[in-house]
Amino acid sequence: MTSTVSPVDAPAMEALAALSGRVREDLAKIRYATGNWSLTQERDGEAVLDVAIIGAGQGGITSCFGLRRQGVTNVQVFEKAAKGGEGPWVTFARMITLRTPRHVTGPDLGIPSLTPQSWFEARYGAKAWEDLDKISRHDWQAYLDWVRETLDIPVVNDQELVHVGWDEGLLRLTFRNAAGQETVRLARRMVLATGIEGGGTWHVPSFISDTLPKSVYAHTHEDIDFEALKGKRIGVLGAGASAFDNAATALEKGAGRVDLCLRRAKIPAINPYRWMENAGFLAHFSELPDLTRWRFMRQIYSLNQPPPQDTFWRCRRHENFAFHPGTPWSATRMDGEEIVVTTPQGEMRFDFLIIGTGFTIDLSQRPETRDFASSILLWRDHFTPPAGEDSALLGSHPYLGARFQFLPKEASDPKAPMLAAIYNFTFGAMPSMGLSGASISGMRFGVEKLARGIARDLFVEDGDRHLASLLAYDTEELVSLDPPVL
């Protein structure tokens, strides 16, 4: 079975409240050395954050939790969306369930009472978990909301990061809300936890965007009025899971016909994520030599992520659905009210197009990174692959340091100290760090590496201040030389 959200009844509310209490008890039992040790700072009377986290989806809230486990508590999470709109799960994601198996964990960071299984059993019962195949995306969002509330993660919504500056050793972050009001916060470190799109921009081929009015096509990540597509002929471009999710949604909403086209000779069938879900790869991929990492990622990216079997069947059960391997689109034009698509097999005519061609890695396209994108070291700047093994896609990704931090193209770049204070915990980190912040599968291992790295950087930076604290430490443990009072 799959899980679907239903109203929370009184017994379930009580069970979830009890589970939240158990989480806090469990954390109290292992709280050793997790108290805040970082030294506070002020600038002109303004408190300075140790860490600002950008993005309150699964990567952002788990990063905050991970930092707290390391004793770094002066942290604030900033989210551009209104509360309830964080992440993709109840916004542009159109799968019914997650694509990961139910046993994959992440935001719990190894705390059994905080796992998806514990939440699901409290919400629906142990038998429901036994019968579950994959958790629904709505339940996953409800679980994340519960994690955020249970852990009291400090999130400020409606705050879009629009400018990043460097002010005498501190990050100067300018945020803007929906009303256009701007606020500035100072931080020693910043984590970019902006998910799958955090490395650039969603990609629409120019032969589409340059020739068609925007009203007749949409990328899979955009809001789509599927009700308005009833009875229409829909063309879908792409072979990945998102393309099939959107095709299925259109069919279920009453589209007249859906044709999914892909350039590959056959639909991808092998999911490299299932291979990657082992502790060796998840924990230690980033330690491999550049050439080995490049070859790993070249293979992984070449396989692409296929639609899960249930997603494919979700489309295939409709007689008005067809898929067309070996059918790339090369041109589009309008013919009256019809869209004409040119393919090697001839022209195809549609009423609306859904584009599932992924995203382009380009940090200059992101508001969080455009201020310093030209200074960031990319893989193509640092590594030259052997003949026949090049990849423009891999080369466009940032080449990160051992703790997810950006590196400069030139060591002498004045922005180098600022880059060292910014950690890229987005999908764009994958060639350098493997599965991490934008993937449930790699979250636990990625957050542990990230949090330890940030804690390390903060402690080392303040090493002399900590030494001074030790030298001034005068709390006596031995307070009496007299015999004990019986």
One Martini backbone bead per residue (centre of mass of N, CA, C, O) as a GRO file, in nm:
protein
  486
    1MET     BB    1   0.102   0.032   0.009
    2THR     BB    2   0.004   0.365   0.036
    3SER     BB    3   0.021   0.687   0.157
    4THR     BB    4  -0.233   0.903   0.301
    5VAL     BB    5  -0.373   1.186   0.387
    6SER     BB    6  -0.540   1.248   0.698
    7PRO     BB    7  -0.702   1.332   0.946
    8VAL     BB    8  -0.625   1.403   1.275
    9ASP     BB    9  -0.689   1.230   1.537
   10ALA     BB   10  -0.683   1.211   1.872
   11PRO     BB   11  -0.502   0.957   1.906
   12ALA     BB   12  -0.278   1.056   1.712
   13MET     BB   13  -0.209   1.314   1.864
   14GLU     BB   14  -0.122   1.171   2.122
   15ALA     BB   15   0.100   0.994   1.996
   16LEU     BB   16   0.272   1.230   1.884
   17ALA     BB   17   0.318   1.374   2.152
   18ALA     BB   18   0.459   1.134   2.287
   19LEU     BB   19   0.687   1.112   2.079
   20SER     BB   20   0.807   1.390   2.128
   21GLY     BB   21   0.882   1.329   2.419
   22ARG     BB   22   1.076   1.095   2.351
   23VAL     BB   23   1.277   1.254   2.191
   24ARG     BB   24   1.365   1.442   2.421
   25GLU     BB   25   1.463   1.215   2.605
   26ASP     BB   26   1.675   1.097   2.415
   27LEU     BB   27   1.844   1.357   2.387
   28ALA     BB   28   1.906   1.385   2.692
   29LYS     BB   29   2.074   1.113   2.710
   30ILE     BB   30   2.283   1.245   2.461
   31ARG     BB   31   2.397   1.548   2.557
   32TYR     BB   32   2.682   1.517   2.560
   33ALA     BB   33   2.864   1.797   2.451
   34THR     BB   34   2.600   1.982   2.326
   35GLY     BB   35   2.661   2.237   2.433
   36ASN     BB   36   2.719   2.556   2.407
   37TRP     BB   37   3.057   2.689   2.289
   38SER     BB   38   3.021   2.924   2.134
   39LEU     BB   39   3.124   3.247   2.071
   40THR     BB   40   3.010   3.544   2.097
   41GLN     BB   41   2.889   3.812   1.879
   42GLU     BB   42   2.941   4.161   1.790
   43ARG     BB   43   2.807   4.441   1.578
   44ASP     BB   44   2.710   4.731   1.667
   45GLY     BB   45   2.501   4.572   1.872
   46GLU     BB   46   2.485   4.317   1.688
   47ALA     BB   47   2.402   4.010   1.650
   48VAL     BB   48   2.583   3.714   1.565
   49LEU     BB   49   2.577   3.458   1.370
   50ASP     BB   50   2.708   3.156   1.319
   51VAL     BB   51   2.448   3.043   1.145
   52ALA     BB   52   2.313   3.052   0.819
   53ILE     BB   53   2.018   2.910   0.682
   54ILE     BB   54   1.919   2.830   0.347
   55GLY     BB   55   1.646   2.670   0.401
   56ALA     BB   56   1.339   2.470   0.517
   57GLY     BB   57   1.388   2.204   0.440
   58GLN     BB   58   1.528   1.907   0.497
   59GLY     BB   59   1.823   2.020   0.490
   60GLY     BB   60   1.791   2.261   0.686
   61ILE     BB   61   1.673   2.127   0.946
   62THR     BB   62   1.897   1.908   0.969
   63SER     BB   63   2.138   2.097   0.992
   64CYS     BB   64   2.047   2.229   1.254
   65PHE     BB   65   2.044   1.970   1.417
   66GLY     BB   66   2.342   1.893   1.370
   67LEU     BB   67   2.463   2.144   1.505
   68ARG     BB   68   2.340   2.095   1.782
   69ARG     BB   69   2.493   1.822   1.827
   70GLN     BB   70   2.772   2.011   1.819
   71GLY     BB   71   2.702   2.292   1.985
   72VAL     BB   72   2.547   2.470   1.759
   73THR     BB   73   2.292   2.728   1.834
   74ASN     BB   74   2.360   2.998   1.665
   75VAL     BB   75   2.083   2.958   1.470
   76GLN     BB   76   1.933   3.034   1.142
   77VAL     BB   77   1.639   2.994   0.946
   78PHE     BB   78   1.578   3.065   0.598
   79GLU     BB   79   1.262   3.135   0.415
   80LYS     BB   80   1.087   3.229   0.128
   81ALA     BB   81   0.851   3.083   0.209
   82ALA     BB   82   0.577   3.008   0.331
   83LYS     BB   83   0.423   2.843   0.553
   84GLY     BB   84   0.403   2.516   0.387
   85GLY     BB   85   0.618   2.581   0.120
   86GLU     BB   86   0.843   2.390   0.171
   87GLY     BB   87   0.961   2.265  -0.075
   88PRO     BB   88   0.825   2.009  -0.305
   89TRP     BB   89   0.590   1.818  -0.187
   90VAL     BB   90   0.340   2.061  -0.197
   91THR     BB   91   0.408   2.179  -0.483
   92PHE     BB   92   0.579   2.039  -0.757
   93ALA     BB   93   0.527   1.767  -0.669
   94ARG     BB   94   0.370   1.465  -0.857
   95MET     BB   95   0.392   1.241  -0.685
   96ILE     BB   96   0.265   1.011  -0.465
   97THR     BB   97   0.545   0.906  -0.389
   98LEU     BB   98   0.824   0.829  -0.299
   99ARG     BB   99   1.130   0.692  -0.440
  100THR     BB  100   1.198   0.588  -0.173
  101PRO     BB  101   1.230   0.375   0.050
  102ARG     BB  102   1.107   0.337   0.372
  103HIS     BB  103   1.402   0.276   0.514
  104VAL     BB  104   1.486   0.552   0.465
  105THR     BB  105   1.688   0.788   0.623
  106GLY     BB  106   1.763   1.127   0.800
  107PRO     BB  107   1.646   1.358   1.006
  108ASP     BB  108   1.719   1.175   1.267
  109LEU     BB  109   2.027   1.102   1.303
  110GLY     BB  110   1.976   0.810   1.465
  111ILE     BB  111   1.695   0.856   1.605
  112PRO     BB  112   1.446   0.639   1.650
  113SER     BB  113   1.205   0.837   1.743
  114LEU     BB  114   1.263   1.023   1.460
  115THR     BB  115   1.159   0.842   1.258
  116PRO     BB  116   0.941   0.762   1.015
  117GLN     BB  117   0.835   0.508   1.153
  118SER     BB  118   0.751   0.632   1.422
  119TRP     BB  119   0.554   0.835   1.302
  120PHE     BB  120   0.371   0.639   1.142
  121GLU     BB  121   0.283   0.461   1.381
  122ALA     BB  122   0.154   0.696   1.541
  123ARG     BB  123  -0.047   0.779   1.309
  124TYR     BB  124  -0.141   0.457   1.192
  125GLY     BB  125   0.030   0.219   1.277
  126ALA     BB  126   0.202  -0.077   1.257
  127LYS     BB  127   0.044  -0.215   1.026
  128ALA     BB  128   0.077   0.012   0.818
  129TRP     BB  129   0.383  -0.020   0.796
  130GLU     BB  130   0.390  -0.316   0.701
  131ASP     BB  131   0.208  -0.236   0.433
  132LEU     BB  132   0.416  -0.048   0.330
  133ASP     BB  133   0.597   0.086   0.068
  134LYS     BB  134   0.548   0.406   0.025
  135ILE     BB  135   0.565   0.722   0.105
  136SER     BB  136   0.402   0.996   0.095
  137ARG     BB  137   0.450   1.323   0.028
  138HIS     BB  138   0.253   1.431   0.244
  139ASP     BB  139   0.367   1.267   0.479
  140TRP     BB  140   0.652   1.377   0.460
  141GLN     BB  141   0.576   1.668   0.527
  142ALA     BB  142   0.446   1.603   0.798
  143TYR     BB  143   0.703   1.492   0.921
  144LEU     BB  144   0.877   1.748   0.891
  145ASP     BB  145   0.694   1.926   1.063
  146TRP     BB  146   0.731   1.757   1.319
  147VAL     BB  147   1.033   1.787   1.345
  148ARG     BB  148   1.040   2.095   1.365
  149GLU     BB  149   0.862   2.109   1.622
  150THR     BB  150   1.007   1.910   1.814
  151LEU     BB  151   1.299   2.071   1.774
  152ASP     BB  152   1.270   2.375   1.744
  153ILE     BB  153   1.317   2.515   1.474
  154PRO     BB  154   1.460   2.820   1.360
  155VAL     BB  155   1.219   2.982   1.161
  156VAL     BB  156   1.210   3.215   0.882
  157ASN     BB  157   0.975   3.338   0.690
  158ASP     BB  158   0.972   3.535   0.420
  159GLN     BB  159   1.304   3.501   0.327
  160GLU     BB  160   1.493   3.638   0.078
  161LEU     BB  161   1.795   3.601  -0.063
  162VAL     BB  162   1.964   3.890  -0.240
  163HIS     BB  163   2.239   3.935  -0.064
  164VAL     BB  164   2.608   3.908  -0.056
  165GLY     BB  165   2.844   4.004   0.187
  166TRP     BB  166   3.164   4.152   0.308
  167ASP     BB  167   3.230   4.232   0.667
  168GLU     BB  168   3.494   4.202   0.831
  169GLY     BB  169   3.449   3.865   0.847
  170LEU     BB  170   3.144   3.894   0.753
  171LEU     BB  171   2.828   3.815   0.671
  172ARG     BB  172   2.609   4.004   0.455
  173LEU     BB  173   2.257   3.966   0.479
  174THR     BB  174   1.995   4.008   0.241
  175PHE     BB  175   1.647   4.042   0.296
  176ARG     BB  176   1.322   3.961   0.141
  177ASN     BB  177   0.996   4.018   0.132
  178ALA     BB  178   0.685   4.022  -0.017
  179ALA     BB  179   0.674   4.351   0.047
  180GLY     BB  180   0.995   4.452   0.008
  181GLN     BB  181   1.136   4.415   0.268
  182GLU     BB  182   1.447   4.482   0.434
  183THR     BB  183   1.708   4.278   0.581
  184VAL     BB  184   1.991   4.247   0.809
  185ARG     BB  185   2.245   3.990   0.851
  186LEU     BB  186   2.489   3.848   1.058
  187ALA     BB  187   2.753   3.604   0.971
  188ARG     BB  188   2.997   3.352   0.981
  189ARG     BB  189   2.798   3.145   0.844
  190MET     BB  190   2.681   2.954   0.545
  191VAL     BB  191   2.397   2.761   0.436
  192LEU     BB  192   2.306   2.593   0.137
  193ALA     BB  193   1.952   2.462   0.138
  194THR     BB  194   1.811   2.467  -0.189
  195GLY     BB  195   1.834   2.207  -0.333
  196ILE     BB  196   1.790   2.109  -0.659
  197GLU     BB  197   1.793   2.433  -0.752
  198GLY     BB  198   2.063   2.559  -0.606
  199GLY     BB  199   2.266   2.548  -0.881
  200GLY     BB  200   2.036   2.719  -1.061
  201THR     BB  201   1.829   2.633  -1.339
  202TRP     BB  202   1.568   2.570  -1.511
  203HIS     BB  203   1.532   2.382  -1.814
  204VAL     BB  204   1.474   2.539  -2.137
  205PRO     BB  205   1.480   2.514  -2.446
  206SER     BB  206   1.531   2.757  -2.683
  207PHE     BB  207   1.336   2.639  -2.908
  208ILE     BB  208   1.099   2.711  -2.713
  209SER     BB  209   1.137   2.996  -2.569
  210ASP     BB  210   1.182   3.150  -2.863
  211THR     BB  211   0.885   3.043  -3.012
  212LEU     BB  212   0.696   3.043  -2.758
  213PRO     BB  213   0.448   3.099  -2.566
  214LYS     BB  214   0.415   3.067  -2.224
  215SER     BB  215   0.109   2.957  -2.233
  216VAL     BB  216   0.209   2.657  -2.381
  217TYR     BB  217   0.419   2.616  -2.136
  218ALA     BB  218   0.591   2.397  -1.888
  219HIS     BB  219   0.757   2.322  -1.625
  220THR     BB  220   0.759   2.081  -1.379
  221HIS     BB  221   0.801   2.311  -1.139
  222GLU     BB  222   0.543   2.439  -1.212
  223ASP     BB  223   0.254   2.578  -1.230
  224ILE     BB  224  -0.037   2.373  -1.319
  225ASP     BB  225  -0.344   2.374  -1.500
  226PHE     BB  226  -0.498   2.079  -1.531
  227GLU     BB  227  -0.795   2.153  -1.570
  228ALA     BB  228  -0.733   2.314  -1.847
  229LEU     BB  229  -0.638   2.019  -1.992
  230LYS     BB  230  -0.891   1.909  -2.068
  231GLY     BB  231  -0.885   1.735  -2.374
  232LYS     BB  232  -0.591   1.767  -2.432
  233ARG     BB  233  -0.286   1.788  -2.603
  234ILE     BB  234   0.009   1.636  -2.466
  235GLY     BB  235   0.350   1.729  -2.440
  236VAL     BB  236   0.637   1.538  -2.331
  237LEU     BB  237   0.968   1.621  -2.212
  238GLY     BB  238   1.122   1.330  -2.107
  239ALA     BB  239   1.270   1.047  -1.890
  240GLY     BB  240   1.201   1.112  -1.614
  241ALA     BB  241   1.015   1.107  -1.333
  242SER     BB  242   0.883   1.390  -1.366
  243ALA     BB  243   0.761   1.348  -1.643
  244PHE     BB  244   0.573   1.113  -1.551
  245ASP     BB  245   0.424   1.261  -1.327
  246ASN     BB  246   0.294   1.476  -1.519
  247ALA     BB  247   0.157   1.285  -1.711
  248ALA     BB  248  -0.022   1.149  -1.498
  249THR     BB  249  -0.171   1.401  -1.402
  250ALA     BB  250  -0.300   1.472  -1.672
  251LEU     BB  251  -0.457   1.209  -1.706
  252GLU     BB  252  -0.617   1.226  -1.428
  253LYS     BB  253  -0.742   1.521  -1.530
  254GLY     BB  254  -0.834   1.465  -1.853
  255ALA     BB  255  -0.667   1.426  -2.081
  256GLY     BB  256  -0.683   1.338  -2.409
  257ARG     BB  257  -0.355   1.337  -2.456
  258VAL     BB  258  -0.030   1.164  -2.406
  259ASP     BB  259   0.307   1.249  -2.513
  260LEU     BB  260   0.619   1.091  -2.460
  261CYS     BB  261   0.948   1.224  -2.510
  262LEU     BB  262   1.270   1.078  -2.609
  263ARG     BB  263   1.607   1.047  -2.703
  264ARG     BB  264   1.628   0.783  -2.614
  265ALA     BB  265   1.598   0.448  -2.701
  266LYS     BB  266   1.532   0.416  -2.389
  267ILE     BB  267   1.415   0.376  -2.091
  268PRO     BB  268   1.519   0.410  -1.800
  269ALA     BB  269   1.600   0.139  -1.542
  270ILE     BB  270   1.845   0.228  -1.375
  271ASN     BB  271   1.907   0.292  -1.023
  272PRO     BB  272   2.177   0.436  -0.864
  273TYR     BB  273   2.068   0.488  -0.576
  274ARG     BB  274   2.060   0.195  -0.478
  275TRP     BB  275   2.369   0.163  -0.482
  276MET     BB  276   2.446   0.422  -0.298
  277GLU     BB  277   2.300   0.280  -0.036
  278ASN     BB  278   2.593   0.299   0.128
  279ALA     BB  279   2.821   0.377   0.369
  280GLY     BB  280   3.070   0.404   0.198
  281PHE     BB  281   2.970   0.610  -0.008
  282LEU     BB  282   2.820   0.820   0.175
  283ALA     BB  283   3.083   0.883   0.363
  284HIS     BB  284   3.355   0.854   0.133
  285PHE     BB  285   3.353   0.977  -0.153
  286SER     BB  286   3.507   1.259  -0.100
  287GLU     BB  287   3.800   1.097  -0.066
  288LEU     BB  288   3.840   1.066  -0.347
  289PRO     BB  289   3.972   1.097  -0.627
  290ASP     BB  290   3.896   1.282  -0.893
  291LEU     BB  291   3.878   1.060  -1.110
  292THR     BB  292   3.689   0.873  -0.954
  293ARG     BB  293   3.458   1.070  -0.913
  294TRP     BB  294   3.410   1.128  -1.209
  295ARG     BB  295   3.339   0.834  -1.290
  296PHE     BB  296   3.105   0.796  -1.111
  297MET     BB  297   2.930   1.045  -1.213
  298ARG     BB  298   2.919   0.973  -1.509
  299GLN     BB  299   2.755   0.717  -1.463
  300ILE     BB  300   2.518   0.829  -1.298
  301TYR     BB  301   2.427   1.048  -1.510
  302SER     BB  302   2.383   0.845  -1.748
  303LEU     BB  303   2.140   0.689  -1.615
  304ASN     BB  304   1.966   0.822  -1.447
  305GLN     BB  305   1.632   0.864  -1.325
  306PRO     BB  306   1.391   0.658  -1.317
  307PRO     BB  307   1.092   0.547  -1.326
  308PRO     BB  308   0.905   0.401  -1.137
  309GLN     BB  309   0.696   0.147  -1.177
  310ASP     BB  310   0.439   0.290  -1.063
  311THR     BB  311   0.468   0.540  -1.246
  312PHE     BB  312   0.447   0.401  -1.517
  313TRP     BB  313   0.168   0.267  -1.461
  314ARG     BB  314   0.018   0.532  -1.419
  315CYS     BB  315   0.033   0.579  -1.731
  316ARG     BB  316  -0.017   0.295  -1.882
  317ARG     BB  317  -0.331   0.264  -1.801
  318HIS     BB  318  -0.361   0.465  -2.033
  319GLU     BB  319  -0.474   0.474  -2.360
  320ASN     BB  320  -0.386   0.799  -2.397
  321PHE     BB  321  -0.089   0.679  -2.385
  322ALA     BB  322   0.251   0.768  -2.502
  323PHE     BB  323   0.576   0.650  -2.594
  324HIS     BB  324   0.898   0.801  -2.746
  325PRO     BB  325   1.162   0.678  -2.842
  326GLY     BB  326   1.386   0.847  -3.030
  327THR     BB  327   1.233   1.160  -2.978
  328PRO     BB  328   1.352   1.433  -3.039
  329TRP     BB  329   1.352   1.777  -3.013
  330SER     BB  330   1.424   2.058  -3.255
  331ALA     BB  331   1.135   2.209  -3.292
  332THR     BB  332   0.914   2.502  -3.276
  333ARG     BB  333   0.564   2.600  -3.347
  334MET     BB  334   0.304   2.796  -3.463
  335ASP     BB  335  -0.041   2.688  -3.571
  336GLY     BB  336  -0.213   2.885  -3.449
  337GLU     BB  337  -0.325   2.685  -3.177
  338GLU     BB  338  -0.088   2.508  -3.253
  339ILE     BB  339   0.168   2.282  -3.178
  340VAL     BB  340   0.481   2.235  -3.344
  341VAL     BB  341   0.681   1.938  -3.357
  342THR     BB  342   1.009   1.847  -3.425
  343THR     BB  343   1.112   1.527  -3.554
  344PRO     BB  344   1.258   1.247  -3.693
  345GLN     BB  345   0.939   1.134  -3.735
  346GLY     BB  346   0.817   1.414  -3.733
  347GLU     BB  347   0.531   1.571  -3.675
  348MET     BB  348   0.380   1.727  -3.385
  349ARG     BB  349   0.061   1.787  -3.213
  350PHE     BB  350  -0.038   2.046  -2.977
  351ASP     BB  351  -0.166   2.234  -2.683
  352PHE     BB  352   0.062   2.132  -2.474
  353LEU     BB  353   0.366   2.173  -2.273
  354ILE     BB  354   0.598   1.953  -2.093
  355ILE     BB  355   0.905   2.017  -1.920
  356GLY     BB  356   1.167   1.750  -1.844
  357THR     BB  357   1.497   1.894  -1.844
  358GLY     BB  358   1.568   2.008  -1.583
  359PHE     BB  359   1.890   2.152  -1.504
  360THR     BB  360   2.117   2.423  -1.463
  361ILE     BB  361   2.448   2.480  -1.386
  362ASP     BB  362   2.429   2.822  -1.244
  363LEU     BB  363   2.526   3.049  -1.006
  364SER     BB  364   2.436   3.322  -1.153
  365GLN     BB  365   2.110   3.240  -1.121
  366ARG     BB  366   2.143   3.287  -0.814
  367PRO     BB  367   2.079   3.493  -0.547
  368GLU     BB  368   2.288   3.356  -0.342
  369THR     BB  369   2.550   3.360  -0.579
  370ARG     BB  370   2.585   3.600  -0.789
  371ASP     BB  371   2.796   3.786  -0.631
  372PHE     BB  372   3.032   3.520  -0.650
  373ALA     BB  373   3.041   3.318  -0.897
  374SER     BB  374   3.312   3.405  -1.053
  375SER     BB  375   3.500   3.284  -0.802
  376ILE     BB  376   3.420   2.993  -0.839
  377LEU     BB  377   3.519   2.678  -0.833
  378LEU     BB  378   3.533   2.448  -1.089
  379TRP     BB  379   3.582   2.156  -1.232
  380ARG     BB  380   3.694   2.278  -1.506
  381ASP     BB  381   3.926   2.440  -1.349
  382HIS     BB  382   4.066   2.171  -1.198
  383PHE     BB  383   3.976   1.942  -1.419
  384THR     BB  384   4.113   1.694  -1.650
  385PRO     BB  385   4.000   1.469  -1.844
  386PRO     BB  386   4.017   1.217  -2.019
  387ALA     BB  387   3.991   1.105  -2.310
  388GLY     BB  388   3.640   1.060  -2.353
  389GLU     BB  389   3.551   1.186  -2.036
  390ASP     BB  390   3.381   1.416  -2.083
  391SER     BB  391   3.172   1.685  -1.909
  392ALA     BB  392   2.984   1.960  -1.899
  393LEU     BB  393   2.811   1.911  -1.653
  394LEU     BB  394   3.029   1.847  -1.442
  395GLY     BB  395   3.207   2.105  -1.499
  396SER     BB  396   2.974   2.312  -1.378
  397HIS     BB  397   3.047   2.233  -1.106
  398PRO     BB  398   3.142   2.270  -0.800
  399TYR     BB  399   3.452   2.275  -0.629
  400LEU     BB  400   3.489   2.133  -0.323
  401GLY     BB  401   3.554   2.110  -0.015
  402ALA     BB  402   3.563   1.893   0.262
  403ARG     BB  403   3.304   2.095   0.390
  404PHE     BB  404   3.138   2.229   0.135
  405GLN     BB  405   3.315   2.451   0.047
  406PHE     BB  406   3.405   2.705  -0.119
  407LEU     BB  407   3.627   2.783  -0.389
  408PRO     BB  408   3.874   2.950  -0.545
  409LYS     BB  409   4.024   3.014  -0.837
  410GLU     BB  410   4.192   3.223  -0.665
  411ALA     BB  411   4.379   3.270  -0.385
  412SER     BB  412   4.388   3.601  -0.427
  413ASP     BB  413   4.106   3.641  -0.386
  414PRO     BB  414   3.915   3.855  -0.193
  415LYS     BB  415   3.673   3.624  -0.170
  416ALA     BB  416   3.793   3.373  -0.027
  417PRO     BB  417   3.694   3.408   0.272
  418MET     BB  418   3.393   3.400   0.199
  419LEU     BB  419   3.381   3.118   0.066
  420ALA     BB  420   3.473   2.963   0.330
  421ALA     BB  421   3.178   3.054   0.470
  422ILE     BB  422   3.044   2.868   0.238
  423TYR     BB  423   2.795   2.610   0.213
  424ASN     BB  424   2.717   2.348  -0.024
  425PHE     BB  425   2.384   2.189   0.028
  426THR     BB  426   2.328   2.086  -0.264
  427PHE     BB  427   2.301   1.923  -0.559
  428GLY     BB  428   2.578   2.058  -0.662
  429ALA     BB  429   2.763   1.867  -0.462
  430MET     BB  430   2.784   1.577  -0.581
  431PRO     BB  431   3.070   1.546  -0.727
  432SER     BB  432   3.221   1.604  -0.447
  433MET     BB  433   3.006   1.455  -0.207
  434GLY     BB  434   2.761   1.337  -0.304
  435LEU     BB  435   2.520   1.245  -0.124
  436SER     BB  436   2.306   1.485   0.052
  437GLY     BB  437   2.091   1.748   0.098
  438ALA     BB  438   1.900   1.665  -0.172
  439SER     BB  439   1.897   1.374  -0.021
  440ILE     BB  440   1.772   1.130   0.163
  441SER     BB  441   1.991   0.907   0.134
  442GLY     BB  442   2.242   1.127   0.226
  443MET     BB  443   2.180   1.306   0.479
  444ARG     BB  444   2.310   1.188   0.730
  445PHE     BB  445   2.606   1.197   0.620
  446GLY     BB  446   2.615   1.492   0.527
  447VAL     BB  447   2.544   1.636   0.794
  448GLU     BB  448   2.777   1.529   0.962
  449LYS     BB  449   2.999   1.659   0.789
  450LEU     BB  450   2.901   1.949   0.799
  451ALA     BB  451   2.880   1.999   1.106
  452ARG     BB  452   3.173   1.929   1.174
  453GLY     BB  453   3.300   2.140   0.988
  454ILE     BB  454   3.182   2.394   1.117
  455ALA     BB  455   3.275   2.344   1.404
  456ARG     BB  456   3.571   2.340   1.336
  457ASP     BB  457   3.595   2.628   1.217
  458LEU     BB  458   3.499   2.783   1.469
  459PHE     BB  459   3.706   2.677   1.672
  460VAL     BB  460   3.968   2.751   1.525
  461GLU     BB  461   3.913   3.054   1.496
  462ASP     BB  462   3.877   3.055   1.838
  463GLY     BB  463   4.126   2.932   1.985
  464ASP     BB  464   4.236   3.173   2.160
  465ARG     BB  465   3.971   3.220   2.318
  466HIS     BB  466   3.958   2.938   2.443
  467LEU     BB  467   4.227   2.956   2.588
  468ALA     BB  468   4.149   3.198   2.764
  469SER     BB  469   3.923   3.049   2.908
  470LEU     BB  470   4.100   2.836   3.041
  471LEU     BB  471   4.294   3.035   3.193
  472ALA     BB  472   4.025   3.154   3.353
  473TYR     BB  473   3.964   2.893   3.486
  474ASP     BB  474   3.815   2.855   3.847
  475THR     BB  475   3.659   2.591   3.898
  476GLU     BB  476   3.611   2.404   4.175
  477GLU     BB  477   3.606   2.061   4.274
  478LEU     BB  478   3.787   2.097   4.517
  479VAL     BB  479   3.645   2.224   4.838
  480SER     BB  480   3.766   2.001   5.054
  481LEU     BB  481   3.999   1.885   5.330
  482ASP     BB  482   3.794   1.754   5.494
  483PRO     BB  483   3.622   1.546   5.642
  484PRO     BB  484   3.351   1.384   5.618
  485VAL     BB  485   3.015   1.417   5.673
  486LEU     BB  486   2.806   1.184   5.866
   0.00000   0.00000   0.00000
